[in-house]
C-alpha cells in the first residue's frame, strides 16, 4: 500500500461522495480509480457496462489489471434473461 497525494478539493469531493455512498474515503477513491482506469482501457463502454464488468471481476476473484490491459476481460454486460454474458464482444458504433 502506498500514499497518493491529492488536492484538498479532491479530498473534499471524495469525502462527500464517500459519505453519500456509504463508503470509506479510501474505498471511494479506489472505486473512482478502477472506473477511470477501465474507462480509459475500454472507451467504448458506458458507466453501467463498466460497473457490470467490475461486479463480474469481483465474482471471479477481483480485478486483474494485466487481463484488462490485454483486453481479456469480458466487457459485455450479462443478458437480463440468462444472466450470462454474450460470447462475442461488439463495439458501439459512433453516432
MOSUL-V745153 format. One record per residue. N is the residue number from 1. SS is DSSP state (H for helix, E for strand, C for the rest). Layout:
n:N ss:SS
n:N ss:SS
//
This chain:
n:1 ss:C
n:2 ss:C
n:3 ss:C
n:4 ss:C
n:5 ss:C
n:6 ss:C
n:7 ss:C
n:8 ss:H
n:9 ss:H
n:10 ss:H
n:11 ss:H
n:12 ss:H
n:13 ss:H
n:14 ss:H
n:15 ss:H
n:16 ss:H
n:17 ss:H
n:18 ss:H
n:19 ss:H
n:20 ss:H
n:21 ss:C
n:22 ss:C
n:23 ss:C
n:24 ss:C
n:25 ss:H
n:26 ss:H
n:27 ss:H
n:28 ss:H
n:29 ss:H
n:30 ss:H
n:31 ss:H
n:32 ss:H
n:33 ss:H
n:34 ss:H
n:35 ss:H
n:36 ss:H
n:37 ss:H
n:38 ss:H
n:39 ss:H
n:40 ss:H
n:41 ss:H
n:42 ss:C
n:43 ss:C
n:44 ss:C
n:45 ss:C
n:46 ss:C
n:47 ss:H
n:48 ss:H
n:49 ss:H
n:50 ss:H
n:51 ss:H
n:52 ss:H
n:53 ss:H
n:54 ss:H
n:55 ss:H
n:56 ss:H
n:57 ss:H
n:58 ss:H
n:59 ss:H
n:60 ss:C
n:61 ss:C
n:62 ss:C
n:63 ss:C
n:64 ss:C
n:65 ss:H
n:66 ss:H
n:67 ss:H
n:68 ss:H
n:69 ss:H
n:70 ss:C
n:71 ss:C
n:72 ss:C
n:73 ss:C
n:74 ss:C
n:75 ss:C
n:76 ss:C
n:77 ss:C
n:78 ss:E
n:79 ss:C
n:80 ss:C
n:81 ss:C
n:82 ss:C
n:83 ss:C
n:84 ss:C
n:85 ss:E
n:86 ss:C
n:87 ss:C
n:88 ss:C
n:89 ss:C
n:90 ss:C
n:91 ss:C
n:92 ss:C
n:93 ss:C
n:94 ss:C
n:95 ss:C
//
